[in-house]
Amino acid sequence: MVRILPRDVLRGRPTTATTDVDEAHARISELFCSHELAPRTRTSAVDMKLRSLHRGDVGIEFLDYGADVRIEPEGLQDFHLVQIPLAGHATMQVGGSTVESSPRMATVPPIDRPFSMSWDGGSPHLIVYVRRSTVERVAGQLYGDGTVDLGYGMDLSGAAGRAFLRSVVELHDDMISRPQSMAPAFVQGLLADSMVSRLLMAMQPSAEEPRDADSESRLVRECRELLEKHAFEELTVPDIAECLGVSVRTLQTALRAEAGATPSELLRSIRLDRAREMLLEAGPREQTVTAVAELCGFTHQGRFSALYLKTFGELPSESLRR
């Protein structure tokens, strides 16, 4: 899965910071829409950090309230949001439906129904903003019908969700690398439309209940936890199955049905995420790509670089030089 670190979102852009709830409320109302904002604890303070960048009909925000808060918007109406926790958890309530969001599950608020949200402290969000008219236009190009009926949750751990995240990163990097006046209009439109297309393809119909991490079977959850804990060790599929107390076939069937991956593919994805995190945190004089690859269980440097490029859209050496 694509790993996005909070510090990387709109790095270098001005950060609005405040501990005053009223000031935080006013700034977010100005950026999005009217809403109610209240801390969920006895304290009346927040520790909000906000970075925002818009280009045409799309935008990317980094928002961290720094406290447990409850948010009740009046309605989005003319724009869509995809809200991605980069850590921690949040909840969105739409009528009788509840979406528990995490780095594996984004929330997509409705534009024509009331909803409420609860964000836990320690859950910084990357928020993707798209004008409603743009979503409808791209939907018309994709499906021949501009009618948009999105669901409320986007699974970011599957192939379609990962593709959406990669398109967001590509758009993000282009937006911060050059001002709008210097970006060719064709390139801007191509990147924005590609991201919106990926959004539409990753969305679940609103008639279906979105899948969240809690809806996974116990076997798949325990498998993920095992692989996260022992990611750097020599693990074979029979080893994993034995630790979980099931047959190899049972494990493979469950993962393919729920995660869309084999045990080996899931382990490789976790190792790639760890490698990216290490490369972004290290300096080029402190660490080498080869050393990180070996620490993360990749013995073939060329294979590692190819997998890394395919997953994150850049070479390991480029991540190390950031």
N, C-alpha and C positions, 0 to 999 in steps of 0.2 A: 504494500500500500504506500502511496505517496506520503511522505512525512514532511509537514510544514511546521517550522519552528516559529513561535510567536515573535521573536526578535527580528525575523527576516521579513515580516509582512510590512511593506511600505517603509523599509529601512531608509533612513535619511530624510523622510518626510517630517514636517512639523508635527509634534505630538501635543494635543490638548490634554492637560492633566488638571484634575480638580478633586477635592475631597468633599465638596459641597453638593448635596443632593439636588438642590434647586438649580444650581448651575449646570450640573450634569443633565438634568431633565430638559433644561432650555436648549442646550447644545444638540441633544439627540432629537428633540422635537423639530428643531430647525433643519436638521439633516434628513430626517425621515418623515415623521408625522406626529400629530398630537398623541399623547399617551399619558398614562399614570405610571410613576416610578416610585417604588418604596422599598427600603431595606427590609429584609425578612428577619432581622435580629433586633435587639434592643437599641443598638447603636443607630444614630441618625446620619452617619457618615458613609461615604463610599471612597474609593481610591481609583477613580475613573481615568483611563488612558485611551485616547482616541486618535487614530490617524485615518485620513480619508483622501481618496483620489478618484475623480470621475473624468471620463473622457467620452464625450458624446452621450449615448444612451446606456452606458455601462459604468460601473464603479466598483471599487474595492475598498472596504473599510476594515480597520483593526479596532476592536472594541473590547475593553476589559473593565468591568465595573469594580473589580477588586473587593467585592463583598457579595453576600447572598442578597439578591434583589428579586422583586416581582415586577413585571412589566405588563401593562394592559393597554395596547394600542387601540386607537379609535378605528383604524382601518387603513390599508395601504392604497387601495383603489387603482392607482395608475402605475404601479411598479411591483416587481417581484423581488423577493430576497431569498438567498440561500445562506443559512446561518450554520457555520461549521465550528464547533468547539475544537480548539487546538489542544486542549487538555480538559480534564474534569467532565462535568455533566451539566445538562440543562433539560428542562421539560417544557413542552408546549401543549396546551389544552385547547382543542377546537371542538366545541359541543361535547359529545360523549367520547371523542377520540383523544388519546394521549400519545405523544411521541417523546420517548426518552432519547435525548441526543448525546453523542459522545464523538470523539474523533473518527468513529466508524459510521456514525449516523448523523446526517445534517437535518435540520428542520427547514421546511419551506412554508412560511406562513400563507394563509389564504388571503386573497385580495378583496373578497366579497363576503366574508363572514367574520364575526367577532372572535377573538382568541386572546389567550393570556399566556405568559411565559414566566418561568422561574429559573434564574441562572444561579448556579452555585458560585461562591467565591473560588477563585482559582480556575475559572473556565474562560480564558480569553478566547474570543471568537474572530474568525475571518468571515466577513460578510460580503457576499457578491450581490450587487445591485443591478437590475436590468429593467428598463422601461417596458411596460406592458405591451406597447405597440410593437416593440422590437421582437418580443417573444412571439406575438401573434404573426408577425411577418415571416419569421424563420419557420414557425410551425406550418405556415401555408406553403413554404418552399419544400419542406420535408414531406408533408403528408397530403398536400393539396387542399388543406382545410386549416384556416387560421384559428379555429375554435380551440382554446386551450383549457384543459381540465386536469390540472396537476394534482398530485397527492400532497401529503403533508410531510413526508419523510423521504430522504434520499440515502440509500445504502451506499456508502463510500468504499466498502471493502470488496465489492464485486468489480467485474471488468468494466462495466459502464460507469460506475462511480469513480473508479481510478482514472478512466479516460477524461471524465469531467474535471477532476482535480488537476490533471496534467495540463488541460487547456486553460484552467484558471492561472496556474503558475506561469504558463507561456504569456498570457495576456498581462499578468501582473508585471513580469520582468520587462516586457516591452514598454509598459506605461511608465515605469520608474526610470527606464534607461534614457528616455528622451521626452521632452515636452511635446504636447499635442501639436504645436505649430511646426515641429520638425518631423513628425511622423507622417509618412505618406498616407493619404486618405484610404487608398486601396488596402494597404496593410492593416490599418486600424480596423476597417470594416471586416476584413477577412478573419482577423483574430477574434473580434467580438462575435461574429456570426458563428464561428467554429465553437466558441465556448457555449453560446446559447443552444446550438445544435446538440452538443454533448449534454447539456442540462436536460433538454427535452428527452433525449434517449435514455438518460439515467433515472428519470422520474417514474414513480409508480402511479397507476391510475388512482384517483381519489376514492374509488369504490373499494379499494383493497386496503387492508390494514398494513402500514409500513412495518418492515421487519427491523427490530432493534436487537442490540446485543443480548438482551434478556430472553428473546424468543428463540435463541439458539439452543440446541439440545445440550444437556450437561456434558455429553461426550465431546462435542466440538469446543465448548468453553474450556474444558479441562485440557484438551489438546493444545489450544492456543496458549494457555497458561504454562503448560509444560515446555512448549517450544520457546516462549519468551524467556523462561528461566534458564534454559539450557541451550540457548541459541548458538553459543560458541563451541559447544562440545561436539564430538563425533557421534552423530545420531543416525541410525538407520530406521527405515519404516518398521521393521519387526521390533526394534528396540522401543519405538514410540508406542506401538500397539501393546506390547507386553507391559509397559509402565501403566497404561490405561486399562489393562485387564480385558482387552477385546481382541478379536482376530484382525489380521491385516485387512481382510476383505471388508469387515464391518467398519473399520476406521476409514478406509478409502471411500466406501459408499456414502458415509455420513458427511465427510468433508466435501465430496463432489456435489452432493445434493444441497448442502447449506452454505458452503463457502466458495463453491465453484473452483476448487483447487485440489490437487493431490497433497498428501502430507509433505512431500519433498518441495513442492511449489510453495506451500505455506511457509515452510522453514526458510526457503531461499528469500521470500519476500521480507520476512522478519530480519534476516541477516542484512539484506540490502538497506532496510530502514536504519538499522544500527550503524552500518557503515556510513551512510549519509550524515547521520547525527554526529559521528566522530569526526568526519572530514570537515563539516561546517564549524565545529567547535575548536578544531586544531588550527595552528598556523603552519604555513609551508615550511618554516624552519624548525618546527617542533615535531612534525610527523611526515611520513611519506605515504603515498597511495598504496604501495606494495605492502607496507607494514599493516595498514588498516585492513586491507583485503585479507591478509593472512590471519589477523586477529579475529575477523568475522567469519572465518571458515572457508574463504575462497583461495584455493591453491593455484588456480590458473589465472594469471593477471589479465590476459587478453579476454578471456571469457567473462571475468568480473567487469571489466570496462565496458564490454558490449551490453551486458545485462543492466549495468548502471545507467548507461546512455539511453537504453530503451525504456527504463522505468522512470527516470527523472528528467530526461531531455537535455542532459549535459554530461560531460565527461567527469570522472572522479577528480581529476586534476583541476578542473574549473571550480568545483565545489571547495576544494582545499585552498584555492587562491582567494576566495571571497573575504 
